Amino acid sequence: MQSNLDGKIVVVTGASKGIGAGVSKELANAGAIVMLCARNTDQLNELKKEIDKENGVAHVFQLDVSSVIQINKVFKQIYDQFGRIDILINNAGLGYNHAATDVNEADWDEMMNVNLKGLFFCSQQAGKYMIKNGYGRIINMSSQAGLVAIKDHAVYCASKGGVNLLTKVLALEWAENGITVNGIAPTFTYTTGTAERLDNPEYLAGVLNRIPVGKVATIKDIFSAILYLTSEHSGMVTGSTLVIDGGWTIQ
Ligand SMILES: NC(=O)c1ccc[n+]([C@@H]2O[C@H](COP(=O)([O-])OP(=O)(O)OC[C@H]3O[C@@H](n4cnc5c(N)ncnc54)[C@H](OP(=O)(O)O)[C@@H]3O)[C@@H](O)[C@H]2O)c1
């Protein structure tokens, strides 16, 4: 599939590590101008250096997506500087496992504020600017945990289930403006963050036991979905969540 990312202004939230960092590098390699957003600017600056070395283009923005004031400021800054926002990858997210009886208010607020509230208000700002330009692609990072129950992940599952429905509502509201809104729902994905767990053979065996294709997802798998969902080949696809789970949720 040919990349149409060349010169596109792409905002990636949660770009400082894990999937966000990996996907940002792939986007820059494909010619996109990548806005790297997260709280940890040391990690973002390191990533920018790596992208620079490969002759890619990236810019760093400190952004805590749980703050609507910060979201509004950063998206305005990007729009004022570049004149448009073509693609938003709503990737920032976190998840802790607690039995439902042990979840406290702070756990609930932190996960909901980042995974759901932050994703909504980033979409709102990007959406306003995309409407002005009559074009946009928004991709929301969901999870298989937004489709099926995962034990001890009540809040995470609820937040990702919310993301899936929000994806549909925003797709509906903005379809007439040339904007598509879709989600990606991966299974366990190998990143620097998950490596410690997934490199443990016992842990990995437990995970693979649930994945019929017999392997975990990779950054490349996620990026392939992004390539499709931002390409002209997916112009009729909006409001959907593409499940990249090797079959976890079909059982
Ligand atoms: N890895 C998996 O197996 C997997 C599977 C399914 C879905 N997902 C989803 O994929 C996304 C990325 O996951 P990951 O595994 O790459 O996670 P990760 O390695 O823990 O990275 C999370 C990213 O989110 C950012 N973040 C957290 N809180 C933030 C905040 N308040 N404001 C802005 N950024 C914030 C972090 O940056 P700072 O700390 O610098 O702010 C970091 O860049 C998440 O939405 C996750 O739910 C992951």
The ligand as a MOL file (V3000), in Angstrom:
LIG
                    3D

  0  0  0     0  0            999 V3000
M  V30 BEGIN CTAB
M  V30 COUNTS 48 52 0 0 0
M  V30 BEGIN ATOM
M  V30 1 N 1.0840 -2.1890 24.8980 0
M  V30 2 C -0.0110 -2.9330 24.8550 0
M  V30 3 O 0.0520 -4.1580 25.0210 0
M  V30 4 C -1.3470 -2.2980 24.5270 0
M  V30 5 C -2.4190 -3.1200 24.1750 0
M  V30 6 C -3.6480 -2.5470 23.8730 0
M  V30 7 C -3.8090 -1.1730 23.9040 0
M  V30 8 N -2.7540 -0.3790 24.2770 0 CHG=1
M  V30 9 C -2.9740 1.0760 24.3090 0
M  V30 10 O -1.9760 1.7010 23.5350 0
M  V30 11 C -1.6450 2.9690 24.0820 0
M  V30 12 C -0.1500 3.0470 24.3580 0
M  V30 13 O 0.2010 1.9940 25.2380 0
M  V30 14 P 1.7180 1.6290 25.5790 0
M  V30 15 O 1.7550 0.2030 25.9570 0
M  V30 16 O 2.6150 2.1410 24.5410 0 CHG=-1
M  V30 17 O 1.9010 2.4670 26.9460 0
M  V30 18 P 3.2290 3.0580 27.6260 0
M  V30 19 O 4.4520 2.4070 27.1070 0
M  V30 20 O 2.9680 3.0100 29.0970 0
M  V30 21 O 3.2020 4.5780 27.1410 0
M  V30 22 C 2.1180 5.3780 27.5030 0
M  V30 23 C 2.2660 6.7320 26.8560 0
M  V30 24 O 1.1590 7.5280 27.2950 0
M  V30 25 C 1.6570 8.7270 27.8180 0
M  V30 26 N 0.8150 9.2870 28.8670 0
M  V30 27 C 0.4080 8.7270 30.0310 0
M  V30 28 N -0.2910 9.6220 30.7510 0
M  V30 29 C -0.3120 10.7710 30.0250 0
M  V30 30 C -0.8530 12.0560 30.2230 0
M  V30 31 N -1.5100 12.3680 31.3560 0
M  V30 32 N -0.6940 12.9960 29.2630 0
M  V30 33 C -0.0180 12.7080 28.1330 0
M  V30 34 N 0.5360 11.5090 27.8740 0
M  V30 35 C 0.3850 10.5610 28.8280 0
M  V30 36 C 3.0630 8.4240 28.3500 0
M  V30 37 O 3.8580 9.6200 28.2880 0
M  V30 38 P 4.3050 10.5110 29.5510 0
M  V30 39 O 4.3730 9.6230 30.7370 0
M  V30 40 O 5.6260 11.0860 29.1050 0
M  V30 41 O 3.2530 11.5700 29.6500 0
M  V30 42 C 3.5520 7.4270 27.3040 0
M  V30 43 O 4.1390 8.0940 26.2210 0
M  V30 44 C -2.5120 3.1320 25.3290 0
M  V30 45 O -3.6830 3.8560 25.0080 0
M  V30 46 C -2.8520 1.6860 25.6930 0
M  V30 47 O -4.0470 1.6020 26.4220 0
M  V30 48 C -1.5310 -0.9020 24.5940 0
M  V30 END ATOM
M  V30 BEGIN BOND
M  V30 1 1 1 2
M  V30 2 2 2 3
M  V30 3 1 2 4
M  V30 4 1 4 5
M  V30 5 2 4 48
M  V30 6 2 5 6
M  V30 7 1 6 7
M  V30 8 2 7 8
M  V30 9 1 8 9
M  V30 10 1 8 48
M  V30 11 1 9 10
M  V30 12 1 9 46
M  V30 13 1 10 11
M  V30 14 1 11 12
M  V30 15 1 11 44
M  V30 16 1 12 13
M  V30 17 1 13 14
M  V30 18 2 14 15
M  V30 19 1 14 16
M  V30 20 1 14 17
M  V30 21 1 17 18
M  V30 22 2 18 19
M  V30 23 1 18 20
M  V30 24 1 18 21
M  V30 25 1 21 22
M  V30 26 1 22 23
M  V30 27 1 23 24
M  V30 28 1 23 42
M  V30 29 1 24 25
M  V30 30 1 25 26
M  V30 31 1 25 36
M  V30 32 1 26 27
M  V30 33 1 26 35
M  V30 34 2 27 28
M  V30 35 1 28 29
M  V30 36 1 29 30
M  V30 37 2 29 35
M  V30 38 1 30 31
M  V30 39 2 30 32
M  V30 40 1 32 33
M  V30 41 2 33 34
M  V30 42 1 34 35
M  V30 43 1 36 37
M  V30 44 1 36 42
M  V30 45 1 37 38
M  V30 46 2 38 39
M  V30 47 1 38 40
M  V30 48 1 38 41
M  V30 49 1 42 43
M  V30 50 1 44 45
M  V30 51 1 44 46
M  V30 52 1 46 47
M  V30 END BOND
M  V30 END CTAB
M  END
